[in-house]
Amino acid sequence: MTREYPDDPAGEFPAPPRTVTDGEDREIELVPADEAERERLVEMYLDFDPADRAQGIPPVKEEAIENWLDTILEDDCVNVVARHDGVAVGHATLVPDRHDEHELAIFVLQAFQGAGIGTMLLETLLGQGQVEGIERVWLTVERWNDPAIALYRKMGFETSNAESFEIEMAIEL
């Protein structure tokens, strides 16, 4: 299947590191993820609400989380972490596929949802993707996840396939 991308590339996105204030007046640091962030991410994913998991990610058990992070913290992936008071509260990743395109996944702890962190994290991840020369990004989202779909559209993603219970969306950077 050939994925359809928007005709025009998206505008510029801000790259990390950057510090922002969320809708709850909390200071949020957005930084590229590296091995130093690994333990923060393990802790975040151990606290992650099972109801917020989709397509089996993030994994539930610590060993599975560690193995998953081994894969997505590789050099060919792009990762950005949102931290509040030194604790990871959000994580977004771009994982290359075999078509020289990148799949996006984003996670924000439930206690930090609804305050704009997802928007700032997504912008920053796409900005880091632009810095690293990534041109095509896609994602899947459950069709009933209206807040996520609205966020992706706001960022410039367009629906590329809506034939299953998930919607596929894509953006040209």
DOFI-622259 format. One record per residue: residue in three letters; x negated, z, y of N, C-alpha, C in turn. Coordinates in steps of 0.1 Angstrom, whole numbers, plus 5000, padded with zeros to 4 digits. Atoms other than C-alpha are relative to their C-alpha. Layout:
N
AlaXZYXZYXZY;...
***
This chain:
173
Met499250004988500050005000499150005012;Thr500750004988498749915034500750095010;Arg499449914990499350185060500149935013;Glu499950064987500650075093499650105011;Tyr500449924989499050205125500549955013;Pro499650054987500150195161499149895005;Asp500850114994499049885180499050045010;Asp500949954989497450075208499350134996;Pro500749875002494850355204500650115009;Ala499649884992495750705216499050025011;Gly500949974989494250835248498950104995;Glu501149905003491351075250500650144997;Phe499749875003491651415234498850095003;Pro501149914998489651725243499250044988;Ala500849975011486751805220499650155001;Pro500549864999485552155210498650015003;Pro499349874999484352405218500850015013;Arg499249974988487052515242500850124998;Thr499249885000488952825251501249985008;Val498750024994492652815259500850134999;Thr499149895001495453055265501349954994;Asp498850045007498453035242501250055008;Gly498749964994502153095251500250155000;Glu499949855001501753465242498950065009;Asp501049954991498953495268498850054992;Arg501149965008496353535240498949895002;Glu501150094999492853385244499649944986;Ile500350075012492153125217498849925001;Glu501250085001488752985209500249894990;Leu499950115009488752635194498649954997;Val501450035003485452565176499949914988;Pro500250085012484152315151499750104988;Ala500249915012484252475116498749964993;Asp501250025008481052515097499950124990;Glu500149905010479752745070500250145006;Ala499949874994479653035095501550045001;Glu498649974999483453005098500750024986;Arg499550005014483953005060500750134997;Glu499449875004484653375055501250035009;Arg498849994991487053375085501249924994;Leu498950095006488953085068500550064987;Val499549935013489053265034501050115004;Glu499149894996490553565051501449955005;Met498850064995493053355070500949954989;Tyr499150055011494253175039500550104990;Leu499549895009494553495019501350065007;Asp498949954992496953605047501249905002;Phe499050114997498853275048501350024993;Asp498749995005502553285043500349894989;Pro499850105010503453115010501149905004;Ala499050104996506552965026499549895009;Asp500550104991504352775050499149904992;Arg500850095008502452605021500849874998;Ala499450135003503152235015499049924991;Gln500850085009501952004988498850074993;Gly501049925007500052284971498850055009;Ile501149954992497852365001500650085012;Pro501249955006496452595011500350074987;Pro499849935012495852734977500350155002;Val499649864999497053094970498950104996;Lys501049915005494353264950498649985006;Glu501250014993490953344965499049904994;Glu501050095006488853144940500449855003;Ala499550144997491052834945499849975015;Ile500350024986490752884983498549965002;Glu501550034999486952894980499749864995;Asn500250145005486952574959500549905009;Trp499450094991489252404983499149995013;Leu500850004988487052505013498749934997;Asp501250075004483952374993500249855003;Thr499750144998485652034995500249965014;Ile499750044987486952025030499050045011;Leu501149964990483952185047498849914998;Glu501150095002481751895035499749935013;Asp500450074988479851695061500849885004;Asp499250124996482151395059501450035005;Cys498749954995485151605069499850055014;Val500049944987486051715104500950125000;Asn499249885001487252075108499950075013;Val500049924988488252285138500850134997;Val499449875002489152655137500550065013;Ala499549934988491352845162499850154997;Arg500349865002490153205166500650085011;His499649904990491653505184499350134996;Asp500749875002489553815188499149994988;Gly500950025011487053665163500649984986;Val499350025013489753615136500549865000;Ala499450135001490753275123501550014999;Val498550005000494453215131500549864998;Gly499550145002494552835127498849914995;His501150095005492552555110500649864999;Ala499650145002492852175111498849924995;Thr501050075006490951925091500449854999;Leu499850145002490451545088499149974987;Val500650025013489551445052500049854998;Pro500150155002488251085045500749974987;Asp499550065012490050875020499249884996;Arg500850115005488850575001500249875008;His499850124992490050335028499450015014;Asp500749974988487850465056501050045011;Glu499049944992490850645070499950154998;His500149855002491251025074501450065000;Glu498749935001494151245063499950135007;Leu500049884992495051525086500850114993;Ala499249885004496151875076499850115010;Ile500149904989496852165100500850124995;Phe499449875005497652535093499850105011;Val500049894990498552815117500750124994;Leu499349885006499253175106501350025007;Gln498749994996502853255109500150095013;Ala499949914988502353535135499549935013;Phe500550074988500653275158500749875002;Gln499350124998503152995154501050015012;Gly499050014989505452885182499450045014;Ala500749964988502852975209499149895006;Gly500850124995501252625214498649994993;Ile501350015007498252695191499949874992;Gly500050125008499152405168499749885008;Thr500250114991499352165197498549995005;Met501450004995495952275211499049984989;Leu500950025012494352285176500049854996;Leu499950145003495651935169499349915010;Glu500750074990494451795202498550014998;Thr501449985001491051945197499449934987;Leu500450075012490751815161499949855002;Leu500050144997491651465173498849965009;Gly501250024991489051495201498750004992;Gln501250005008486351595176499949884991;Gly500050125008487451305154499549885009;Gln500550114991486951065184498550015002;Val501549994999483451215190499349954988;Glu500650045012482651145154500349864996;Gly499850145002483850785156501149974990;Ile498950035009486950825134501149925008;Glu499050094994489550555142501450014995;Arg498750005006492450595118500350144993;Val499649875005494250925110501449994995;Trp498650005005497350975089500350134994;Leu499649875006499351265075501349984993;Thr498649995005502451345055500650135004;Val499349884996505051595066501449994994;Glu498649995006508251715050501049965010;Arg499050064990511151535066500850115007;Trp499249894993512951865075499150085009;Asn500849924991509952005094500049945014;Asp499850064987511251905128499050045010;Pro501149964990508752115149498749924998;Ala501350075002505751945132500249855003;Ile499850144997507251595135500049985015;Ala500050014985507951655172498650015005;Leu501449984995504351775177499249874997;Tyr500850125003502851475159500449885009;Arg499550114991505051235179499450025014;Lys500549974987503951405211498549965001;Met501450045001500351345201499749854999;Gly500250145001500950975196500149954985;Phe499850055014501550955158501349934999;Glu498850085002504150705147500350004985;Thr499650005014506050695114499549874994;Ser500550125007504350455090500749984987;Asn499350015012506450525059501050124999;Ala499049895001509750725055500849984988;Glu499250045012510750615020500150114990;Ser499949895010510250945002500550135007;Phe499549874993511151315009499050045010;Glu500949984990508051315030499949885009;Ile500250114991507351115061498549995002;Glu501450034997504050945066499949965014;Met500250034986502750925101498549965002;Ala501350054997499650755116499749995015;Ile500450024986497650735148498749925000;Glu501350074998494850505160499350075011;Leu500849934990492150695178499149905007;
***
